[in-house]
Amino acid sequence: MKTKIQVEKLSLTRLEQLGVSSWPIWECPPSTFPWHYQERETCYLLEGRVKIRSREGDEVEIGKGDLVTFPPGLHCTWEVLEPVRKHYRLEP
C-alpha cells in the first residue's frame, strides 16, 4: 500500500481558520528514529528541519512553515536534522 505524505504552505489566515495555534506542541532534538502513524496526523512546523523516509522508499524534507499531513498506516523513519518544534493534531 502506497502512503503519501502531504506538504503544504498555507496563509496565516488559513492557519488561523484551522486553529493551529491551539494544537499541542511537540519538540525533538536532532535524532533518528522509526515511527508508525496509527492515526492521521497534521502538524505545522514552527522550527527545525526533518528528512522523512517511508518504508516504501519515498523521501520528503520538511521545515519551518510547512503544514504536513501523515496518513494512518504510514511506517517511516524520522531524521531530525535541526531541532523541531511543531503544533500537531491527531485524527482517528
N, C-alpha and C positions, 0 to 999 in steps of 0.2 A: 504494500500500500504506500503510495507516494503522499507525503505530508508536506504542506507548503507553509513556510514562514512568510508572513506579510509585513512589509516595512513601508511606512508612510510618513510624510512630513505634513503636519496639519497646521492650520492657522491658530492663533491664540484664541480666537472666537470659537472655533470648533473644539478645542481642548476644554474651554470653559463649559461648552454645551455638554460635553461628556462627563464633566465633574472630575477631571483628572486630579486636580489639586486635593481632593478629599480622599483619594485612594491611599492605602497604606504605602509606606516606603520600605524598600529593601536595599541593603548595602552589601558590597562584597569587595574584598581586596583582590589584587592580581592573583589568579589561581586557575587551575584547570580541573574540571570535574564532569562526570557524566550526569545527565538529567533526563527524566521521563515526565512528560506532561500528562497527567491523568484528566485534567480539565483544560478548557480553553483559557489561556492567559493573555491579557492585553497589558502591555506595560509602556511607560513613557520614560525614556532615559533623561535624567537631569544632568548626569555627569558620567564620564567613562567611555570605554570602548571595548567591545566584545566580538570575538570571532566564534560563530556557532556552526558546528558541523553535524548534519543529521546522519543517522545510521545509513540512509540511502546514498550518502555521498554529497548532498547539497551543502554549500557553504555560503554563509552570509556574514557580513560585518556590520555591526550596528554601533551607534554612538549617540552623543548628546543631541537631543531634539527629535530623535526617531520615536514614532509610535509603532510598536511591534506586536503582532498577534501570533501566538503559538497555538496550533491546533491540538486537541486532545489526541493522545496516542503517539505523539512525537517522541522519539528517542534521539538524544543528541549529546554532544559534548560542548560545554562552555569553556572557552579560553578567554579569561578576563585579562585583557591587555593593559587597561588603565582602570583604577578603582571605579566601581559602578555605584551609582545611587539612582534608584528608579522608583516611580509610582507603579503599582500593579493592581490588577483586578482579575479575580478568578470567576469563571462562569461554568456551571455544570453543563 
